[in-house]
Amino acid sequence: MTNKSLTELKNIGAKIAGRLNEAGIFSEEELRFYGAAEAHKMIKKNHPHETLPVCYYLYSFEGALCNRHWNNIEEQRKQELKRAIA
């Protein structure tokens, strides 16, 4: 397994990487450790009054970990992820 920087991962641009950094996540390895749902929760904790679109954050994290575009995550998995952050 490689340990890419966040912006080397699919779906992760500078803004999302910055939000992950604010939450203490700086690498692929750390994102894998926390997982998509927990990373989303960590960012939400840092920005409680902001609406975080699930496609830009939750699904992007999952896609980054699977090397897929966020829109290609299976619907069942999307539902599992949404339940995990509820």
N, CA, C and O atoms as a printed pandas DataFrame, in Angstrom:
     atom_number atom_name residue_name chain_id  residue_number  x_coord  y_coord  z_coord
0              1         N          MET        A               1    0.853   -1.186    0.000
1              2        CA          MET        A               1    0.000    0.000    0.000
2              3         C          MET        A               1    0.895    1.245    0.000
3              4         O          MET        A               1    1.908    1.310    0.696
4              5         N          THR        A               2    0.497    2.191   -0.777
5              6        CA          THR        A               2    1.229    3.447   -0.798
6              7         C          THR        A               2    0.654    4.377    0.270
7              8         O          THR        A               2   -0.417    4.130    0.825
8              9         N          ASN        A               3    1.378    5.427    0.537
9             10        CA          ASN        A               3    0.869    6.439    1.458
10            11         C          ASN        A               3    0.947    7.778    0.749
11            12         O          ASN        A               3    1.843    8.584    1.001
12            13         N          LYS        A               4    0.002    7.997   -0.133
13            14        CA          LYS        A               4   -0.031    9.208   -0.938
14            15         C          LYS        A               4   -0.441   10.407   -0.097
15            16         O          LYS        A               4   -1.076   10.279    0.950
16            17         N          SER        A               5   -0.056   11.573   -0.593
17            18        CA          SER        A               5   -0.589   12.783    0.021
18            19         C          SER        A               5   -2.063   12.861   -0.360
19            20         O          SER        A               5   -2.488   12.239   -1.333
20            21         N          LEU        A               6   -2.823   13.605    0.385
21            22        CA          LEU        A               6   -4.263   13.669    0.158
22            23         C          LEU        A               6   -4.611   14.142   -1.249
23            24         O          LEU        A               6   -5.519   13.594   -1.873
24            25         N          THR        A               7   -3.909   15.145   -1.755
25            26        CA          THR        A               7   -4.262   15.682   -3.073
26            27         C          THR        A               7   -3.872   14.751   -4.213
27            28         O          THR        A               7   -4.256   14.996   -5.357
28            29         N          GLU        A               8   -3.127   13.699   -3.935
29            30        CA          GLU        A               8   -2.834   12.690   -4.949
30            31         C          GLU        A               8   -3.979   11.688   -5.092
31            32         O          GLU        A               8   -4.016   10.919   -6.053
32            33         N          LEU        A               9   -4.897   11.696   -4.154
33            34        CA          LEU        A               9   -6.017   10.760   -4.172
34            35         C          LEU        A               9   -7.141   11.285   -5.051
35            36         O          LEU        A               9   -7.352   12.493   -5.159
36            37         N          LYS        A              10   -7.853   10.368   -5.668
37            38        CA          LYS        A              10   -9.009   10.728   -6.484
38            39         C          LYS        A              10  -10.025   11.471   -5.627
39            40         O          LYS        A              10  -10.252   11.100   -4.475
40            41         N          ASN        A              11  -10.630   12.500   -6.168
41            42        CA          ASN        A              11  -11.692   13.301   -5.544
42            43         C          ASN        A              11  -11.214   14.329   -4.515
43            44         O          ASN        A              11  -12.025   15.115   -4.026
44            45         N          ILE        A              12   -9.939   14.346   -4.176
45            46        CA          ILE        A              12   -9.456   15.226   -3.117
46            47         C          ILE        A              12   -8.652   16.369   -3.732
47            48         O          ILE        A              12   -7.547   16.175   -4.238
48            49         N          GLY        A              13   -9.236   17.561   -3.674
49            50        CA          GLY        A              13   -8.540   18.758   -4.137
50            51         C          GLY        A              13   -7.995   19.528   -2.947
51            52         O          GLY        A              13   -8.038   19.059   -1.810
52            53         N          ALA        A              14   -7.489   20.701   -3.228
53            54        CA          ALA        A              14   -6.845   21.509   -2.186
54            55         C          ALA        A              14   -7.806   21.877   -1.054
55            56         O          ALA        A              14   -7.427   21.807    0.115
56            57         N          LYS        A              15   -9.029   22.263   -1.377
57            58        CA          LYS        A              15   -9.972   22.681   -0.328
58            59         C          LYS        A              15  -10.315   21.517    0.600
59            60         O          LYS        A              15  -10.278   21.654    1.823
60            61         N          ILE        A              16  -10.645   20.387    0.015
61            62        CA          ILE        A              16  -11.004   19.230    0.843
62            63         C          ILE        A              16   -9.789   18.752    1.634
63            64         O          ILE        A              16   -9.921   18.386    2.802
64            65         N          ALA        A              17   -8.613   18.751    1.015
65            66        CA          ALA        A              17   -7.397   18.372    1.735
66            67         C          ALA        A              17   -7.168   19.318    2.911
67            68         O          ALA        A              17   -6.767   18.881    3.989
68            69         N          GLY        A              18   -7.419   20.603    2.710
69            70        CA          GLY        A              18   -7.278   21.572    3.794
70            71         C          GLY        A              18   -8.215   21.284    4.944
71            72         O          GLY        A              18   -7.833   21.391    6.109
72            73         N          ARG        A              19   -9.444   20.917    4.617
73            74        CA          ARG        A              19  -10.408   20.574    5.673
74            75         C          ARG        A              19   -9.965   19.328    6.432
75            76         O          ARG        A              19  -10.086   19.262    7.655
76            77         N          LEU        A              20   -9.451   18.341    5.698
77            78        CA          LEU        A              20   -8.938   17.143    6.354
78            79         C          LEU        A              20   -7.746   17.492    7.249
79            80         O          LEU        A              20   -7.634   16.984    8.365
80            81         N          ASN        A              21   -6.868   18.351    6.762
81            82        CA          ASN        A              21   -5.713   18.785    7.568
82            83         C          ASN        A              21   -6.172   19.449    8.852
83            84         O          ASN        A              21   -5.609   19.183    9.915
84            85         N          GLU        A              22   -7.187   20.312    8.780
85            86        CA          GLU        A              22   -7.728   20.959    9.982
86            87         C          GLU        A              22   -8.184   19.929   11.011
87            88         O          GLU        A              22   -8.103   20.154   12.219
88            89         N          ALA        A              23   -8.667   18.785   10.502
89            90        CA          ALA        A              23   -9.165   17.719   11.377
90            91         C          ALA        A              23   -8.043   16.791   11.849
91            92         O          ALA        A              23   -8.284   15.871   12.631
92            93         N          GLY        A              24   -6.820   17.032   11.375
93            94        CA          GLY        A              24   -5.693   16.209   11.801
94            95         C          GLY        A              24   -5.369   15.053   10.876
95            96         O          GLY        A              24   -4.615   14.152   11.245
96            97         N          ILE        A              25   -5.929   15.071    9.686
97            98        CA          ILE        A              25   -5.677   14.017    8.701
98            99         C          ILE        A              25   -4.817   14.605    7.594
99           100         O          ILE        A              25   -5.211   15.567    6.935
100          101         N          PHE        A              26   -3.636   14.020    7.394
101          102        CA          PHE        A              26   -2.665   14.581    6.461
102          103         C          PHE        A              26   -2.226   13.630    5.355
103          104         O          PHE        A              26   -1.495   14.039    4.454
104          105         N          SER        A              27   -2.654   12.374    5.402
105          106        CA          SER        A              27   -2.173   11.397    4.422
106          107         C          SER        A              27   -3.246   10.347    4.120
107          108         O          SER        A              27   -4.255   10.232    4.816
108          109         N          GLU        A              28   -2.988    9.600    3.066
109          110        CA          GLU        A              28   -3.871    8.477    2.710
110          111         C          GLU        A              28   -3.973    7.501    3.881
111          112         O          GLU        A              28   -5.061    7.036    4.219
112          113         N          GLU        A              29   -2.844    7.200    4.488
113          114        CA          GLU        A              29   -2.827    6.258    5.604
114          115         C          GLU        A              29   -3.734    6.728    6.744
115          116         O          GLU        A              29   -4.477    5.934    7.320
116          117         N          GLU        A              30   -3.668    8.005    7.062
117          118        CA          GLU        A              30   -4.515    8.537    8.135
118          119         C          GLU        A              30   -5.984    8.541    7.733
119          120         O          GLU        A              30   -6.851    8.265    8.562
120          121         N          LEU        A              31   -6.275    8.851    6.473
121          122        CA          LEU        A              31   -7.665    8.804    6.010
122          123         C          LEU        A              31   -8.188    7.373    6.082
123          124         O          LEU        A              31   -9.333    7.153    6.477
124          125         N          ARG        A              32   -7.370    6.408    5.708
125          126        CA          ARG        A              32   -7.776    4.999    5.809
126          127         C          ARG        A              32   -8.024    4.616    7.268
127          128         O          ARG        A              32   -8.975    3.894    7.570
128          129         N          PHE        A              33   -7.176    5.094    8.165
129          130        CA          PHE        A              33   -7.327    4.772    9.581
130          131         C          PHE        A              33   -8.693    5.234   10.094
131          132         O          PHE        A              33   -9.386    4.481   10.779
132          133         N          TYR        A              34   -9.077    6.458    9.769
133          134        CA          TYR        A              34  -10.346    7.002   10.254
134          135         C          TYR        A              34  -11.532    6.546    9.429
135          136         O          TYR        A              34  -12.615    6.334    9.973
136          137         N          GLY        A              35  -11.350    6.390    8.136
137          138        CA          GLY        A              35  -12.450    6.022    7.248
138          139         C          GLY        A              35  -13.265    7.235    6.843
139          140         O          GLY        A              35  -13.164    8.303    7.447
140          141         N          ALA        A              36  -14.065    7.054    5.824
141          142        CA          ALA        A              36  -14.829    8.158    5.233
142          143         C          ALA        A              36  -15.805    8.790    6.226
143          144         O          ALA        A              36  -15.857   10.014    6.351
144          145         N          ALA        A              37  -16.572    7.968    6.925
145          146        CA          ALA        A              37  -17.601    8.504    7.828
146          147         C          ALA        A              37  -16.980    9.270    8.994
147          148         O          ALA        A              37  -17.444   10.359    9.333
148          149         N          GLU        A              38  -15.950    8.721    9.602
149          150        CA          GLU        A              38  -15.332    9.403   10.744
150          151         C          GLU        A              38  -14.642   10.693   10.303
151          152         O          GLU        A              38  -14.685   11.692   11.021
152          153         N          ALA        A              39  -14.010   10.679    9.136
153          154        CA          ALA        A              39  -13.378   11.902    8.614
154          155         C          ALA        A              39  -14.438   12.984    8.407
155          156         O          ALA        A              39  -14.214   14.151    8.727
156          157         N          HIS        A              40  -15.581   12.591    7.876
157          158        CA          HIS        A              40  -16.690   13.538    7.674
158          159         C          HIS        A              40  -17.131   14.118    9.014
159          160         O          HIS        A              40  -17.333   15.327    9.131
160          161         N          LYS        A              41  -17.282   13.270   10.019
161          162        CA          LYS        A              41  -17.694   13.729   11.347
162          163         C          LYS        A              41  -16.671   14.696   11.943
163          164         O          LYS        A              41  -17.039   15.679   12.587
164          165         N          MET        A              42  -15.399   14.415   11.729
165          166        CA          MET        A              42  -14.342   15.271   12.263
166          167         C          MET        A              42  -14.404   16.661   11.631
167          168         O          MET        A              42  -14.231   17.669   12.316
168          169         N          ILE        A              43  -14.649   16.708   10.338
169          170        CA          ILE        A              43  -14.760   18.007    9.659
170          171         C          ILE        A              43  -16.015   18.726   10.130
171          172         O          ILE        A              43  -15.983   19.933   10.371
172          173         N          LYS        A              44  -17.110   18.005   10.262
173          174        CA          LYS        A              44  -18.361   18.605   10.737
174          175         C          LYS        A              44  -18.180   19.191   12.136
175          176         O          LYS        A              44  -18.735   20.245   12.447
176          177         N          LYS        A              45  -17.416   18.518   12.965
177          178        CA          LYS        A              45  -17.155   19.023   14.317
178          179         C          LYS        A              45  -16.420   20.366   14.258
179          180         O          LYS        A              45  -16.683   21.259   15.064
180          181         N          ASN        A              46  -15.506   20.501   13.308
181          182        CA          ASN        A              46  -14.753   21.753   13.149
182          183         C          ASN        A              46  -15.570   22.860   12.494
183          184         O          ASN        A              46  -15.237   24.037   12.627
184          185         N          HIS        A              47  -16.631   22.494   11.790
185          186        CA          HIS        A              47  -17.473   23.456   11.065
186          187         C          HIS        A              47  -18.946   23.143   11.345
187          188         O          HIS        A              47  -19.687   22.788   10.429
188          189         N          PRO        A              48  -19.373   23.273   12.608
189          190        CA          PRO        A              48  -20.719   22.827   12.993
190          191         C          PRO        A              48  -21.870   23.580   12.335
191          192         O          PRO        A              48  -22.972   23.042   12.228
192          193         N          HIS        A              49  -21.643   24.784   11.902
193          194        CA          HIS        A              49  -22.740   25.571   11.334
194          195         C          HIS        A              49  -22.757   25.540    9.817
195          196         O          HIS        A              49  -23.542   26.246    9.185
196          197         N          GLU        A              50  -21.899   24.730    9.239
197          198        CA          GLU        A              50  -21.795   24.653    7.788
198          199         C          GLU        A              50  -22.415   23.347    7.291
199          200         O          GLU        A              50  -22.212   22.288    7.885
200          201         N          THR        A              51  -23.161   23.435    6.209
201          202        CA          THR        A              51  -23.694   22.235    5.573
202          203         C          THR        A              51  -22.592   21.635    4.714
203          204         O          THR        A              51  -22.043   22.303    3.838
204          205         N          LEU        A              52  -22.276   20.388    4.967
205          206        CA          LEU        A              52  -21.240   19.697    4.203
206          207         C          LEU        A              52  -21.915   18.763    3.196
207          208         O          LEU        A              52  -22.446   17.726    3.594
208          209         N          PRO        A              53  -21.909   19.099    1.918
209          210        CA          PRO        A              53  -22.543   18.220    0.934
210          211         C          PRO        A              53  -21.906   16.836    0.959
211          212         O          PRO        A              53  -20.688   16.708    0.842
212          213         N          VAL        A              54  -22.727   15.806    1.109
213          214        CA          VAL        A              54  -22.176   14.454    1.229
214          215         C          VAL        A              54  -21.370   14.051    0.000
215          216         O          VAL        A              54  -20.391   13.313    0.118
216          217         N          CYS        A              55  -21.769   14.526   -1.177
217          218        CA          CYS        A              55  -21.018   14.131   -2.369
218          219         C          CYS        A              55  -19.618   14.725   -2.372
219          220         O          CYS        A              55  -18.680   14.085   -2.848
220          221         N          TYR        A              56  -19.460   15.932   -1.852
221          222        CA          TYR        A              56  -18.150   16.578   -1.851
222          223         C          TYR        A              56  -17.251   16.083   -0.719
223          224         O          TYR        A              56  -16.028   16.176   -0.822
224          225         N          TYR        A              57  -17.810   15.582    0.311
225          226        CA          TYR        A              57  -17.011   15.152    1.445
226          227         C          TYR        A              57  -17.128   13.644    1.661
227          228         O          TYR        A              57  -16.196   12.908    1.338
228          229         N          LEU        A              58  -18.217   13.184    2.182
229          230        CA          LEU        A              58  -18.373   11.778    2.538
230          231         C          LEU        A              58  -18.081   10.847    1.365
231          232         O          LEU        A              58  -17.255    9.943    1.484
232          233         N          TYR        A              59  -18.744   11.057    0.248
233          234        CA          TYR        A              59  -18.540   10.173   -0.902
234          235         C          TYR        A              59  -17.167   10.382   -1.524
235          236         O          TYR        A              59  -16.573    9.432   -2.034
236          237         N          SER        A              60  -16.660   11.594   -1.492
237          238        CA          SER        A              60  -15.310   11.848   -2.014
238          239         C          SER        A              60  -14.267   11.081   -1.207
239          240         O          SER        A              60  -13.327   10.525   -1.773
240          241         N          PHE        A              61  -14.431   11.050    0.101
241          242        CA          PHE        A              61  -13.479   10.305    0.932
242          243         C          PHE        A              61  -13.546    8.816    0.611
243          244         O          PHE        A              61  -12.514    8.160    0.470
244          245         N          GLU        A              62  -14.748    8.291    0.497
245          246        CA          GLU        A              62  -14.905    6.873    0.173
246          247         C          GLU        A              62  -14.305    6.580   -1.199
247          248         O          GLU        A              62  -13.593    5.591   -1.372
248          249         N          GLY        A              63  -14.590    7.431   -2.159
249          250        CA          GLY        A              63  -14.023    7.246   -3.493
250          251         C          GLY        A              63  -12.507    7.329   -3.489
251          252         O          GLY        A              63  -11.840    6.579   -4.202
252          253         N          ALA        A              64  -11.960    8.236   -2.690
253          254        CA          ALA        A              64  -10.505    8.357   -2.593
254          255         C          ALA        A              64   -9.892    7.060   -2.067
255          256         O          ALA        A              64   -8.830    6.634   -2.521
256          257         N          LEU        A              65  -10.563    6.449   -1.119
257          258        CA          LEU        A              65  -10.055    5.210   -0.538
258          259         C          LEU        A              65  -10.212    4.011   -1.466
259          260         O          LEU        A              65   -9.487    3.025   -1.336
260          261         N          CYS        A              66  -11.162    4.092   -2.407
261          262        CA          CYS        A              66  -11.404    3.002   -3.370
262          263         C          CYS        A              66  -10.844    3.312   -4.752
263          264         O          CYS        A              66  -10.945    2.492   -5.665
264          265         N          ASN        A              67  -10.255    4.491   -4.908
265          266        CA          ASN        A              67   -9.754    4.959   -6.196
266          267         C          ASN        A              67  -10.866    4.995   -7.251
267          268         O          ASN        A              67  -10.704    4.503   -8.368
268          269         N          ARG        A              68  -11.990    5.589   -6.863
269          270        CA          ARG        A              68  -13.144    5.751   -7.757
270          271         C          ARG        A              68  -13.665    7.173   -7.659
271          272         O          ARG        A              68  -13.514    7.834   -6.632
272          273         N          HIS        A              69  -14.277    7.633   -8.734
273          274        CA          HIS        A              69  -14.997    8.903   -8.673
274          275         C          HIS        A              69  -16.133    8.724   -7.675
275          276         O          HIS        A              69  -16.739    7.655   -7.603
276          277         N          TRP        A              70  -16.421    9.766   -6.908
277          278        CA          TRP        A              70  -17.452    9.650   -5.861
278          279         C          TRP        A              70  -18.803    9.240   -6.419
279          280         O          TRP        A              70  -19.584    8.597   -5.718
280          281         N          ASN        A              71  -19.094    9.592   -7.648
281          282        CA          ASN        A              71  -20.389    9.255   -8.238
282          283         C          ASN        A              71  -20.491    7.772   -8.601
283          284         O          ASN        A              71  -21.584    7.281   -8.883
284          285         N          ASN        A              72  -19.375    7.062   -8.597
285          286        CA          ASN        A              72  -19.375    5.642   -8.925
286          287         C          ASN        A              72  -19.404    4.736   -7.705
287          288         O          ASN        A              72  -19.215    3.525   -7.826
288          289         N          ILE        A              73  -19.638    5.311   -6.532
289          290        CA          ILE        A              73  -19.813    4.505   -5.321
290          291         C          ILE        A              73  -21.203    3.872   -5.405
291          292         O          ILE        A              73  -22.175    4.543   -5.752
292          293         N          GLU        A              74  -21.291    2.594   -5.088
293          294        CA          GLU        A              74  -22.570    1.888   -5.163
294          295         C          GLU        A              74  -23.598    2.524   -4.227
295          296         O          GLU        A              74  -23.258    3.005   -3.146
296          297         N          GLU        A              75  -24.832    2.519   -4.650
297          298        CA          GLU        A              75  -25.913    3.150   -3.882
298          299         C          GLU        A              75  -26.029    2.546   -2.483
299          300         O          GLU        A              75  -26.248    3.272   -1.514
300          301         N          GLN        A              76  -25.886    1.239   -2.371
301          302        CA          GLN        A              76  -25.972    0.601   -1.059
302          303         C          GLN        A              76  -24.880    1.147   -0.136
303          304         O          GLN        A              76  -25.137    1.419    1.036
304          305         N          ARG        A              77  -23.675    1.307   -0.656
305          306        CA          ARG        A              77  -22.571    1.837    0.160
306          307         C          ARG        A              77  -22.833    3.288    0.545
307          308         O          ARG        A              77  -22.535    3.697    1.667
308          309         N          LYS        A              78  -23.393    4.071   -0.388
309          310        CA          LYS        A              78  -23.731    5.463   -0.070
310          311         C          LYS        A              78  -24.721    5.523    1.092
311          312         O          LYS        A              78  -24.594    6.361    1.984
312          313         N          GLN        A              79  -25.698    4.634    1.069
313          314        CA          GLN        A              79  -26.691    4.611    2.147
314          315         C          GLN        A              79  -26.048    4.213    3.478
315          316         O          GLN        A              79  -26.377    4.776    4.522
316          317         N          GLU        A              80  -25.128    3.239    3.437
317          318        CA          GLU        A              80  -24.421    2.838    4.660
318          319         C          GLU        A              80  -23.629    4.016    5.231
319          320         O          GLU        A              80  -23.637    4.256    6.438
320          321         N          LEU        A              81  -22.953    4.738    4.355
321          322        CA          LEU        A              81  -22.159    5.879    4.794
322          323         C          LEU        A              81  -23.042    6.969    5.389
323          324         O          LEU        A              81  -22.699    7.562    6.412
324          325         N          LYS        A              82  -24.175    7.232    4.751
325          326        CA          LYS        A              82  -25.091    8.257    5.278
326          327         C          LYS        A              82  -25.617    7.877    6.655
327          328         O          LYS        A              82  -25.756    8.730    7.532
328          329         N          ARG        A              83  -25.910    6.592    6.841
329          330        CA          ARG        A              83  -26.359    6.132    8.170
330          331         C          ARG        A              83  -25.249    6.294    9.206
331          332         O          ARG        A              83  -25.517    6.612   10.364
332          333         N          ALA        A              84  -24.019    6.076    8.790
333          334        CA          ALA        A              84  -22.887    6.148    9.713
334          335         C          ALA        A              84  -22.633    7.570   10.225
335          336         O          ALA        A              84  -22.037    7.744   11.288
336          337         N          ILE        A              85  -23.073    8.574    9.491
337          338        CA          ILE        A              85  -22.855    9.954    9.945
338          339         C          ILE        A              85  -24.100   10.565   10.571
339          340         O          ILE        A              85  -24.065   11.698   11.051
340          341         N          ALA        A              86  -25.202    9.819   10.566
341          342        CA          ALA        A              86  -26.464   10.345   11.095
342          343         C          ALA        A              86  -26.439   10.447   12.612
343          344         O          ALA        A              86  -27.422   10.871   13.218
